[in-house]
Amino acid sequence: MEDQRMGVLVLLSLVFGLRRGEALGLMWNAFDPEARTLRITHAVKRIKNRDPEASTRTKL
């Protein structure tokens, strides 16, 4: 899995039971190796794009 671009993200998601948005919102300061903890403080969410001139229907 180490040769995959998102391998570490997938591994963390499996080990800690993270949802996709939680995994994508991770930051380095959320991990405390001494205490062996991972704090989930941010998440990424897809929302409707209300801009009538936008080329996509949703945005992050």
N, C-alpha and C positions, 0 to 999 in steps of 0.2 A: 504494500500500500504506500510505501515511502516514495515510490517513483511517480505516483499520481499527484497532480497539481493540488487537489483538494484533499489529499489523503489524511493529513493531520486533522483537518476540520471534520471529516467523516469519523475519524477515530474518536475525537473528543465528543462528538454528538452521540456516538454509540455508548461510550463509557459513562458520560454524565446524563444521558437521556435528554439532550437538548432538542428543541424544535428548530426548524430551519432558520427562522428569523432571529432566534437567540444565538445560534451559532454564527450567523453572518454579522451580528452586532458585537461579537467579542472584541475586547481590546487587551493588549498585553498586561496592563496594570490590573486586570481582573483576576489574574492567576497569582497565587501566593504559594511558591514551592515549599517554603518552610512549614506552613500550616497545612499544605496539601489541600487547598481549597480553590474553588473557582467561583467568583461572584458574577452573577448575570445582572447587569445594570442597564444594558441597552439591547434593543432589538430592531430589526429591519422589518418594515411592513410595506406591502404594496397597496396603494390606494388608487381610486378613480382619478383620472386626469380630467379636470373640468375645463381645461383650456380648449376652446373650440377649434383653434388652429394647430393643435398638437398633432404630431404624427403617430402617437401611441395612445391607447385607451387607458393605460395605467402608468403609474410612476412609483418610484421607491421613496 
